[in-house]
Amino acid sequence: MEEANAFLPFFIEDYNRCFAVEPQHPEDAHREVLHRTRKLTKNLSLQYDNTEYQLQGYGKGHRLRGAAVTICEAFDVHSHPFTQRALSRFSYTAARRKPHLSGG
């Protein structure tokens, strides 16, 4: 193990010399992704940003009831639900809710 740790800096330097590529543009192109956690209801749905998401294709889905789900909202404003544990993407339907207007 000690020999491997001693060799590692030389390996990294050699690897980077062989495979490193300068970027075409020097600015960082990474975009922030927002993560929000929600819990699934009994009918396997959750609400986020005035939209109700309902999972599809999970049989009766008893084991997913109450499960924590992470909503990942990318910079392109698309939101996708993921399971907290496996980060596997769900198939779902999304229904945008109309804003509640109070009469006056």
C-alpha positions in Angstrom: 0.0 0.0 0.0 2.8 2.4 0.9 4.5 1.7 -2.5 1.3 2.4 -4.3 0.8 5.7 -2.4 4.4 6.7 -3.2 3.9 5.9 -6.9 0.6 7.8 -7.2 2.0 11.3 -7.7 4.2 10.2 -10.5 1.3 8.3 -12.1 -1.0 11.3 -11.9 1.6 13.6 -13.5 2.3 11.1 -16.3 -1.4 10.5 -16.9 -2.2 14.2 -17.1 0.7 14.8 -19.4 -0.7 12.1 -21.8 -4.4 12.9 -21.6 -5.0 16.4 -20.4 -6.6 18.8 -22.9 -6.8 22.6 -22.5 -10.4 23.9 -22.6 -11.5 25.9 -25.6 -12.8 28.6 -23.3 -11.2 29.4 -20.0 -14.5 30.3 -18.1 -16.2 27.6 -16.1 -19.3 26.3 -17.9 -20.7 24.3 -15.0 -24.2 25.3 -13.9 -25.7 25.0 -10.5 -28.3 22.4 -9.9 -30.8 22.9 -7.1 -31.7 19.9 -5.0 -35.0 19.9 -3.0 -36.3 17.0 -1.0 -40.0 15.9 -0.9 -41.8 12.9 0.5 -44.1 10.7 -1.6 -47.7 10.5 -0.7 -49.8 7.3 -0.6 -50.6 7.7 -4.3 -46.9 8.1 -5.1 -47.1 11.8 -5.9 -45.3 14.9 -4.7 -45.6 18.7 -5.2 -42.9 21.1 -6.2 -43.0 24.5 -7.7 -46.7 24.5 -8.3 -46.5 21.2 -10.1 -47.7 17.8 -9.0 -45.6 14.8 -10.1 -47.0 11.3 -10.0 -44.7 8.3 -10.4 -45.7 5.8 -13.1 -45.1 2.1 -13.7 -44.4 0.9 -10.1 -47.2 -1.6 -9.6 -48.9 -0.9 -6.3 -45.8 1.0 -5.1 -46.3 0.2 -1.5 -42.6 0.3 -0.7 -42.2 3.8 -2.1 -44.9 5.4 0.0 -43.4 8.0 2.2 -40.0 7.7 0.5 -37.7 10.7 0.3 -37.4 12.0 -3.3 -34.9 14.6 -4.5 -36.0 17.1 -7.1 -33.1 18.2 -9.2 -33.8 21.5 -11.0 -31.2 22.2 -13.7 -30.3 25.6 -15.1 -32.6 25.0 -18.1 -35.5 25.0 -15.7 -36.4 21.3 -16.2 -37.2 19.5 -12.9 -36.7 15.8 -12.5 -37.5 13.6 -9.4 -34.9 11.1 -8.3 -34.9 8.6 -5.4 -32.7 9.7 -2.5 -31.0 6.3 -2.2 -30.2 5.1 -5.8 -30.5 8.4 -7.6 -32.4 6.5 -10.3 -34.7 8.6 -12.4 -38.4 7.9 -12.2 -40.9 7.9 -15.0 -43.6 10.3 -14.0 -46.4 12.6 -15.2 -46.4 16.2 -14.2 -49.5 18.4 -13.9 -49.1 22.1 -13.5 -51.5 23.5 -10.9 -53.4 26.7 -11.6 -52.7 29.5 -9.2 -55.5 30.1 -6.7 -57.0 33.5 -7.3 -59.0 35.0 -4.5 -62.1 37.0 -5.5 -62.3 40.5 -4.5 
